[in-house]
Amino acid sequence: MFVGDGLLLDVSFGAARARLANLIRGGSLVIVSKDAYDDGITSLIRVGLLGSAPDVSRLAEAHFRDLVAHDGFAVLSLRWEAAGPGGGRFPALDADITLTPAGEQATLLTLAGAYRPPLSPVGAALGRAILHCVAELTIRIFINHVADGIAHPVRAADLGRGNAGTNPPSPLPAPEAP
């Protein structure tokens, strides 16, 4: 399903672009990706949709391409890969994070992409509306963490400090041929 979200940041475009690049290099985006994915799973368990959830997927990898700056905007492409109950991987999110100037001291942060909910075969039995709510919640959590890391780089440095060396971001894998 297609997902999107956005926030207005009280940070200049140049500072936001530099801080997002630092989040990638420091490993913080890997950490917040896993946190957001886990929170989506937890939400499904909390409302009882997955019972004890022994066979739900978990986020296995978060891949990021280099931040690409264009005239008037910057884009970061990302992919989340989840490990399913059988150990196989599937893309859980393919998205672009875009920064766009919104005045001298403001930047619009948006995410647009395709999200595959963190479910096993149980997902087929759940309604599309419930799955869409889970996707929106997961993306909202993620984009809020990214925004916080851009607006408050000291907190982001603390977040990434513990895992920056052990879980560095990796480039997106090449697209698979149909």
Secondary structure, 3 states (H helix, E strand, C coil): CEEEEEEEECCCHHHHHHHHHHHHHHCHHHHHHHHHHHHHHHHHHHCCCCCCCCCCCEEEEEEECCCEEECCEEEEEEEEEEECCCCCEEEEEEEEEEEEECCCCCEEEEEEEEECCCCCCHHHHCCHHHHHHHHHHHHHHHHHHHHHHHHCHHHHHHHHHCCCCCCCCECCCCCCCC
